[in-house]
Amino acid sequence: MALDSVSFEMAEGAIVGLIGPNGAGKTTFFNCLSRLYAPDRGDILFEGRSVLDVTPHRIAELGIGRTFQSLALFGTMTVLQNVMVGVHSRSQSDVLSNALRLPWVSREERAIRRTAMELLAFLDLEAVAHDPAAGLSFGTLKRVELARALAGRPKLLLLDEPAGGLNHEEVAALGRLIRSIREERQVTVLLVEHHMNLVMQVSDRVVVLDFGRKIAEGSPAEVQRDPQVIRAYLGSEN
Amino acid sequence: MNSEISETVEAASAGEVAARVSAPPRVTPRAWEVAGLLALIAGACLLPFELSGFRLFQFTQVFVYAIALLGLNILTGYNGQISLGHGAFYGIGAYTAAIMIDRWGVPYGWTVPVAGVLCLVVGFLFGLPALRLEGLYLALATFALALSVPQILKHFDGWTGGSQGIVLSRPAAPLGLPLTADQWLYFLSLGVLLVLFMLGWNLLRGRTGRALVAIRDNPIAAEAMGVNAALYKSLAFGVSAAYTGVAGALSALAIAFVAPDTFNVFLSITFLVGIVIGGLASISGPIFGALFIQFVPNYAQDISKAAPWAIYGIFLIVFMYVMPYGVSGFLRLAWRRLTRATAGTRPK
């Protein structure tokens, strides 16, 4: 069992950090939320509605976007096309209307492209817009993932270890970026992260998992003082 | 705004960037591409007045193959689902046309769209159980399809004429057009090819095409972006089979004969050879692939009467070695180098 009776709530517009030692169940929890895994018991409510009734591909439509811990980009596509796929859940055209390239399809394509270009500008990716995703630097690809997730206009954004593999300055920039995503785009953020400084710096609330259980929850300062958390991270000494 | 006009998947627009950077207004690589395409179509329209008989028929067959290959490329190249069974859809299309004309007396013009729609449905339905299969397992399932269709055709001999097949008469040019039957079939195939390539290009450069490629590149991420992978994979099967079925119907008209054993496993493998040699996930690839599968076996025969398939095999290996991304990938790279060289270096 990777997760046992974990329960917490997120307020709209909050940035919640989900932390815990390796193997604590953070990513498992994440994958339950984005419907890659199905929990045996319990429920996940999003805006009062159960997420578990929804098929995985409709999660984006509900307003939940995510990035992946180990990058999951579309390698042969350009950066722009990757982000354009992100708009999929917010566009309509189907096989037949696409094949006939009806006038409204052309308009929709232009709108998709515009949305994607705006996000590339927001994340400083314009210079690589037409480069294939495969072959770009790790830090750049992390931003492409973020742009792609934002392209679906999520209300809730799930970030799976966004700081992994980034250097010191990049992590600082990421912190500012997460803040500005929340402020400018009214996005609620759930942040799974190893990088303690980042979590403590950007989160309004922090939830701590250990061995699949929630051991603490509160403001960053509260959590940092919690003896159980300290024990989980430093190991028990008695 | 025009970068996505070239092949959907590829990085494409080195040309676009180069054009934007160079200061004076000039003829863009894009305009050259359009001009080249129009010249090709014009050339194709003149061909039947230069060639005749068997030579012309061979080019008709190239167009027919190209349509089938575009269909297979949508499935395998763009969507990443392998098929060793497209010869079966080709056969279903051919028999649809033959049975409609020979048994029911339907005007031949109707048989081509009907074959397309029938194969769309059959392909979609086959695609549903195929959703559970990937890679080699899907290859085996489609292989089974290729094996069984010729025998099924023989079994229903009341309709299909069994092993003897069905002999048709070649349609004459309509509306009193001054064309021979060969020329008319050539133009008919060319017209269907142009329409289907236009539709395919539209499909693949839009939302649907992006979804297909996204599923191929990373199915989990595609689902997270809201792509209904099951639906798109089945649709890809359906559309792919429809293209191949239309090609089969056209081939029945062009050859004026269908027999079950021509739609064997070897035909399915030949289609796979065509899309790989032509270039996976490209629109122009199927044309080059069709030229290859139509003409290279003949050249191999000219070189060695004793072992033509050994020569064919050598051709295959040399092509793969020299052009690992197929003919279209090779030409695209060459074109990009050329436009970059003429438009100055690309800033990075």
Interface residues (C-beta under 8 A of the other chain):
Chain A: S34 L36 T55 P56 H57 R58 I59 A60 E61 G65 R66 F68 A72 L73 F74 G75 T76 M77 T78 L80 Q81 M84 V85 G86 H88 S89 R90 S91 S93 D94 V95 N98 A99 L100 R101 V105 E108 E109 R110 I112 R113 H130 D131 P132 R148 G152
Chain B: M1 S3 E4 V9 E10 A11 A12 S13 A14 E16 V17 L199 G200 N202 L203 G206 R207 T208 G209 R210 A211 V213 A214 R216 D217 N218 I220 A221 A222 E223 A224 M225 G226 V227 N228 A229 L235 V239 A281
